[in-house]
Amino acid sequence: MKSVVASAQRERAASPRKQSNAQPLVVGVADHGGWAILVSAAAVRGEPTVIDRRRVPLIEKGVPSQPYHHDTLSLSDAEGEQLLRKVKRSIDAYAAAAFEHLAADLSPQYRVTSITIRQPPLERLPATVREAHDSYYVQCRADGMLYHAAICAAARQRDWTVMLHRRGEELGNAARALKIGARDVDRLMSDLKKTLGPPWTAEHRNVFAAAIAMLGEGSRLRMPRSETA
């Protein structure tokens, strides 16, 4: 983990502090247990455009990725809390490093201003491991909350806006931002699968659509011209 943090710190030191001429960019995030998909989008000549897509690790290899649901069940309260602190440190460091690498890779042409991510699985992290274990509903969602909370915290530490969206509403929000119908959004996403190539999964579609909606709040967008027409 030290190498991840050191690398991120070097990139931050090497990056210019002011990027006034850089184009604003929104990062759509699909978070998972141990990793995330990032799709970065910008309005290029008024058209929402995929600038970057990547899968990033969110925890160090060998560190338990689902401590609430698995690894702490057989531990004492004290042992569970100790393990959880180790897991949190790793997730926090990897989330911060993922954004540091992304910002450095896209600079100086682009400047990340915000991220959009699905609403969290819980209102807050459990105060203790015991609290998570006392509710099976919470126990099943607390691990996901670890990653979600770390991602949002890492973004806010960089002064990026964090926008939450509801699962399943991404394509509809994109359609409203572009002032087009749902069928046109489907055609746009299908065209991108052809032009960009893999990976372009349903999650890539959804987080790009969420990023489009976020872009639409700061600029007027138009439907991209199809390259397959």
Buried (B, 14 or more C-beta within 10 A) or exposed (E): BEEBBEBBEEBBEEEEEEBEEBBBBBBBBBBEBBBBBBBBBBBEEEBBBBBBBBEBBBBBEEBBBBBBBEBBEEBEEEEBBEBBEBBBBBBBBBBBBBBBBBBBEBBEEBBBBBBBBBEBBBEEBBEEBEBBBEEEEBBBBBBBBBBBBBBBBBBEEBEBBBBEBEEEBBBBBBBBBBEBEEEBBEBBBBBBBEEEEEEBEEBBBBBBBBBBBBBBEEEEBEBBEEEEE
